[in-house]
Amino acid sequence: MNFRIVVIVFTLIGTNLPVKAEDICNVTAYEDIQNAVSNCSTIVLKDVEIPANTTLELHLNNNTELIFDGRLTHVPVDLVGYLVTIYGNGLTITGTKDHVLDGMGPQHWNGKNETIIMRPNLLMFKVTNTTIKNLNILNCANHCTHISDSSDVIVSNIFIDNREGYPGVAPVGKFAANTDGIGISGSTEIYISDVVVFNQDDCVAITEGQNIFVENLFCNGSHGLSLSVGGGDVSNVIFKDSILTQPRQAIHLKTHNDGTDGHIYNILYENILFLDAFKMGISIQQNYPSGELRGNVPITNLTLLNVHGTVLSDAIPVSILCAEGACSDWNWINVTVSGTQSNNECENIPENMRDKIVCS
């Protein structure tokens, strides 16, 4: 299919003048957004539809408050990239009680992971000193949210509901895939709390960044609390006080053997409970995607503290597949995985872990 994507960039060009605090704009038509971005310190987007073959980029003035009201939708067509990208400093991004950011997944899902994905992602944030809170996200066609090249961001009270895309719920051949809940890349000083995610891919996925704190998550059906690194560093990350039910795997660290050099270090998973993982409980792999172990991204100073879970009877409780010498200085305290008849699988585990993990 040949199509043209029009990127509409709404920004105030050529001036850094502050806007007045009393300037509030209620926007119900797409074509009125530009005027609101230029002139208003508080912008309410109510029942806005993004036109076909169009993405919405909001370059907001400093200290703008953006409020979603009603239902944000789009005309469903094949599209690569994010439907909405928000830029700015000192922003507050929130939603009213009954608003919905509708990814319109049922109009896009096709039940498979494509080589070239033509389903739009929903929300991208490229922000600093910003609060993102109280958002209701429904039926992401592909990735739900992503925080990129950002710093000093607080995210809280986010509800992501992709249950309509579950196999057995969606029509045959129309279930969802690649619906990552929250992605993080190239970012620092990120705090995420009180998030509920029903989806079909990573609950949270960090690909590059540092000083990231994630707590009080509930994830269902996901691929876990994940680090996925194909180059660059991920460091000083804490996942804490979270529950995962029916995940593919609960804790997942993977490095890309087709990527560049990087490093994963100073990582803590604390007080994590998972139930009925159906493939693996804990998975750490340095052989993605081809299966060949490669140590281009070492994993060091990895701590698991009070991590408990169950897996289905044919699932692997713990899988550790490290390249030789590429995993070291791990510390696992009070870690248990039960409910399976399968053995752990291990390769090149750190020396100090060999008396803590029974390998087949």
Secondary structure, DSSP 8 states (H G I E B T S, - for coil): -----EEEEEE--S------TT-EEEE-SGGGHHHHHHH-SEEEEES-EE-TTEEEEEE--TT-EEEEESEEEE------SEEEEEEEES-EEEE-TT-EEE--GGGT--SS--SS--S-EEEEEEEEEEEEEEEEEE--SS--EEEES-EEEEEEEEEEE-GGGSBTTB-TT-------SEEEESEEEEEEEEEEEE-SS-SEEESSEEEEEEEEEEEES---EEEEESSEEEEEEEEEEEEEES-S-SEEEEEETTS--EEEEEEEEEEEEEEEESSEEEEEEEEETTS----SS-EEEEEEEEEEEEE-TTSEEEEEE--TT-EE--EEEEEEEES-SS--EEES--GGGTTTS---
